[in-house]
Amino acid sequence: MKYTVPAPGSDWDEELINFALTFGGYDYAGVHDGPDPFQIEAEYRRAFDEHGELPEDLDLLRFILFIICRNDYGGGGYGFSHGELQEGGYIYAVLEGINRLSGGSVEDGPGERRLNRAETL
């Protein structure tokens, strides 16, 4: 199934959350035998905060968005600054990368691909 990627700057609402959940982030990270997915996302957030860098990998960016969503849900909702949704913010940049790398739409993911531990920071 194809999904339209929400535009960077979208509100943290049902459309964006539902899109984030189209990616099987726990399966991708190999949660039962791999590294902690929340720690991996935290490392990418730190790299973005310090250097403005995000990976140039569609699956990895979708994984990051998935974990942001799960982290927000686990924290009771809105566990991040709303500035992160604006231009220059972390979530904005993740969505911008997903849009750029996907051409604006994605399939269910990640298929059989799994996070390579070497891909983590």
Secondary structure, DSSP 4 states (H G I P E B T S, - for coil): -EEEPPPTT--SSHHHHHHHTTB-HHHHHTTTTS--HHHHHHHHHHHHHHH----S-HHHHHHHHHHHHHHHHHTTS--S-GGGGSTTSHHHHHHHHHHHHHTTEEESB-TT----GGG--
